[in-house]
Amino acid sequence: MKHASRLEGQKTPRLIVVAAFDHNEDGELVQAFDPLQMQSEGTAINKARLIAGDRAGVIA
């Protein structure tokens, strides 16, 4: 019997987010705001590009 980690035809759920960071008074990176959930990778990348200039770092 073949063992499958998920049912045939089901996609693995994915969580796509954008997270941004700023420097605190000590120069350490801190979360700028709660991660934003996005509907697609493309949307996440576009959002990250929009906010990148205002933040110390962005991850999509």
Sequence and secondary structure as in RCSB ss.txt:
>XXXX:A:sequence
MKHASRLEGQKTPRLIVVAAFDHNEDGELVQAFDPLQMQSEGTAINKARLIAGDRAGVIA
>XXXX:A:secstr
    SS TT      EEEEEEEE TTS EEESS  EEESSHHHHHHHHHHHHTTSSEEE 
